[in-house]
């Protein structure tokens, strides 16, 4: 007859059969500390995510502003070219350049 040596249980809170083992006080304290640490980490992540979202919104507003300014600049350039070339501008009469010499 053979004797089998006793196999030690894994150090986790679950046994090898998937059943929860009862926690002793120190294990429960560690679980509470881990849970508190996880909550702090989650709160920190949420805090930084809110900050990143605010920066993203700010950047999007700045981009829209820059696009609008670019469109205004393009219109001003077109108007200036039209004036230099003597073309008509919307709402204005055609302009003639005086003849030189």
C-alpha positions in Angstrom: 0.0 0.0 0.0 1.3 3.5 -1.0 0.9 6.6 1.1 0.2 9.9 -0.7 1.7 13.0 0.6 -0.7 15.9 1.2 -0.6 18.6 -1.5 -0.6 22.1 -0.1 -3.3 24.5 -1.2 -2.5 27.4 -3.5 -1.9 30.7 -1.7 -4.9 32.4 -3.4 -8.3 32.7 -1.8 -9.6 29.9 -4.0 -8.9 26.3 -3.5 -7.9 24.0 -6.3 -11.6 23.1 -6.7 -12.7 26.7 -7.3 -14.4 27.0 -4.0 -13.7 30.1 -1.8 -11.7 29.4 1.3 -12.6 31.2 4.4 -10.4 34.3 4.9 -8.6 34.8 8.1 -8.3 38.3 9.5 -4.9 39.1 7.9 -6.1 37.9 4.4 -9.2 40.0 4.7 -7.1 43.0 5.7 -5.0 42.5 2.6 -8.1 42.2 0.5 -9.4 45.4 1.9 -6.1 47.2 1.3 -6.0 45.9 -2.3 -9.6 47.0 -2.8 -8.8 50.5 -1.4 -5.7 50.6 -3.6 -7.7 49.6 -6.7 -10.3 52.3 -5.9 -7.5 54.9 -5.6 -6.1 53.8 -8.9 -9.5 53.9 -10.6 -10.1 57.4 -9.2 -6.7 58.5 -10.4 -7.4 57.1 -13.9 -10.8 58.8 -14.0 -9.2 62.1 -12.9 -6.6 62.0 -15.6 -9.2 60.9 -18.2 -11.3 63.9 -17.4 -8.2 66.1 -17.7 -7.3 64.5 -21.1 -10.9 65.0 -22.3 -10.8 68.7 -21.3 -7.5 69.1 -23.2 -9.0 67.4 -26.2 -12.0 69.7 -26.2 -9.8 72.7 -25.8 -7.6 71.5 -28.8 -10.7 70.9 -30.9 -12.0 74.4 -30.2 -8.6 75.9 -31.1 -8.6 73.9 -34.3 -12.0 75.2 -35.3 -10.9 78.7 -34.5 -7.8 78.2 -36.6 -9.9 76.9 -39.5 -12.2 79.9 -39.4 -9.2 82.3 -39.3 -7.7 80.5 -42.3 -11.0 80.8 -44.2 -11.1 84.5 -43.4 -7.5 85.0 -44.5 -8.1 83.2 -47.8 -11.1 85.5 -48.4 -9.0 88.5 -47.6 -6.2 87.3 -50.0 -8.8 86.8 -52.8 -10.2 90.3 -52.2 -6.7 91.8 -52.2 -5.8 90.0 -55.5 -9.0 91.1 -57.1 -8.3 94.7 -56.1 -4.8 94.5 -57.5 -6.0 93.0 -60.7 -8.9 95.4 -61.1 -11.4 92.7 -61.0 -14.9 93.2 -59.6 -15.6 92.4 -56.0 -18.9 91.2 -54.9 -21.3 94.2 -54.6 -18.9 96.6 -56.3 -18.6 98.1 -59.7 -15.8 97.1 -62.0 -12.7 99.2 -61.5 -10.5 100.5 -64.3 -6.9 101.2 -63.8 -5.7 104.5 -65.1 -3.6 104.3 -68.2 0.0 105.2 -67.6 1.9 107.4 -70.0 
